[in-house]
Amino acid sequence: EADINSYGGTVGVDTKLGNFDLGVNYTFAELDIDEGKFPDVRTNFNTPKHKVKASFGNAALFKNFGFNVNYRWSDSYFWEASFADGDIPAYTVLDAQINYSVPSIKSIFKLGGSNLLGDEYYTAIGTGFI
């Protein structure tokens, strides 16, 4: 019988700096197994050890206009599944959005973009690039 332990946690903070919203969080996840002693045990943990997310925005930068920027980083990790195994490289993603509110029709129009840095990445073996 293999002794396998997993543990981790997330810590984060969201605050306002004047009219600006700022948030950041960090996630840690660890799998503890003696692979030398149990080389045939497949855990399919599929989780990066470290992840960071941050956001910065202002819903009312000036009249009827706001924005938000989100940053995500993931450490590299090993993907294990019944159909394929492999390394998932670390990746960084930057997303952004602007919004324009029209109070007379009680609406907010949003325009945003994902992966603005343009670095393709994947989060699992066997999937396409994002």
HELIX and SHEET records of a PDB file:
HELIX    1   1 PRO A  103  ILE A  105  5                                   3    
SHEET    1   A 6 ASN A   5  LEU A  17  0                                        
SHEET    2   A 6 PHE A  20  ASP A  32 -1                                        
SHEET    3   A 6 HIS A  50  PHE A  62 -1                                        
SHEET    4   A 6 PHE A  65  SER A  74 -1                                        
SHEET    5   A 6 TYR A  91  VAL A 102 -1                                        
SHEET    6   A 6 SER A 107  GLY A 113 -1                                        
SHEET    1   B 2 TYR A  77  GLU A  80  0                                        
SHEET    2   B 2 ASP A  85  ILE A  88 -1                                        
END                                                                             
